[in-house]
Each structure stands twice: as structure tokens, then as C-alpha cells.
Amino acid sequence: MTNIRPVRKFSLGIALLGSVWSCARPPESYPPPLQIVLPSGPEPAVAPPAGERLLLAMSDPDVNSHILGDVYAEREGVEWRFTGPHPKFRLHLENARNLGFYMRFFIHDESLTARGETSLSVDINGHRFGSRFSLPGDMEYRHSIPESWITAPGSVDISLDIDPPWRFSHATVYVLHLHSNGFERREK
């Protein structure tokens, strides 16, 4: 019978501790935050910084104001857009020094099989250069720009001529799947 007393004291201590603990204030409660349902679809494009713009991405919210022609319309925020054989763009530069041309595009396997090697000519304010592409895939094309080609701040017109064109969907002529084009700063 002596073993029962310590267990009873322990049980009584636990019961007292539990009753003291249950007398504490409950934590404060708050209502859940307002729930917002976002529209479905891709994430909206980030607005380009104000001022000088060196590179024009097809996902820029104001991309259509810089396209002068021959780029197929897409819904806003799409990263890649098809071009026709003669797309044209206009950028405004604040600083015309140390520039190089940059373009990222995609050539489909199917288009190379159908048309063969692709010729790209770039015209920047009346100055022309070019290259040929015979491999499919995601490409980045860079070309140095002489200082004499863009001498002052202001609007710069970029024209692309791609040959031969590629017919897809029975009648539509596609040439490139374009991601971005424009300029990048070179190291001095």
C-alpha cells in the first residue's frame, strides 16, 4: 500500500498543473487576410525601365509601339513572336557609344528542312551587314557596330531581311521566331 501514495501525489500535481495552465488567456485571434483570385494565364510582363532602351523583347508591354512592320501579332506578354521576311523596329537611344547589335531568335528544324540555309541581313540606319545560318535551334547573334553608324542620340531604325521565307499553315509566310533584338553595350 505504500506504493499508491507517490502515484496519487504525482497525479494530483499533474491535475493541478493542468488546471492552472487552462486558466491562462487564449491567444488572440485575427480574421484571415482578404483572399484574391488572380486571372489565369501567363505572368504579366515587367514594364521596361523609363529612358534609354537598348533591347526590345517581344514580351515587353509596349513592344507594338516599337514594331514598324512584318511581325505577327500575339497576345500581350508572349516571349516569342513570328516574323515575316522583312521585320522593322525603332528604338530610341540616349547614348550612341560602344554599341553592338544583338538578336535572339529560333530557327525550326522543319523550316531548315523545307528551305535550307537561311540568310539574315541587318540594316541599321542605312548600314548593312549579315550572316547565314544552317543549324536549327535557339540562336544569339551579335555583330559589332562601328561608332560612325550611330553618331548621335535619337531614333534608330533596325530592318531585318531573311531569305528564303518559309510557308507554314498553307498560306502564312513565317521566317523567324524572334525573342529580342536591339543593342548591347560593349566593353571599351
C-alpha positions, 0 to 999 in steps of 0.5 A: 500500500505504500506504493499508491501514495507517490502515484496519487501525489504525482497525479494530483500535481499533474491535475493541478498543473493542468488546471492552472495552465487552462486558466491562462488567456487564449491567444488572440485571434485575427480574421484571415487576410482578404483572399484574391483570385488572380486571372489565369494565364501567363505572368504579366510582363515587367514594364521596361525601365523609363529612358534609354532602351537598348533591347526590345523583347517581344514580351515587353508591354509596349513592344507594338509601339516599337514594331514598324512592320512584318511581325505577327501579332500575339497576345500581350506578354508572349516571349516569342513572336513570328516574323515575316521576311522583312521585320522593322523596329525603332528604338530610341537611344540616349547614348550612341557609344560602344554599341553592338547589335544583338538578336535572339531568335529560333530557327525550326528544324522543319523550316531548315528542312523545307528551305535550307540555309537561311540568310539574315541581313541587318540594316541599321540606319542605312548600314548593312551587314549579315550572316547565314545560318544552317543549324536549327535551334535557339540562336544569339547573334551579335555583330559589332557596330562601328561608332560612325553608324550611330553618331548621335542620340535619337531614333534608330531604325533596325530592318531585318531581311531573311531569305528564303521565307518559309510557308507554314499553315498553307498560306502564312509566310513565317521566317523567324521566331524572334525573342529580342533584338536591339543593342548591347553595350560593349566593353571599351 
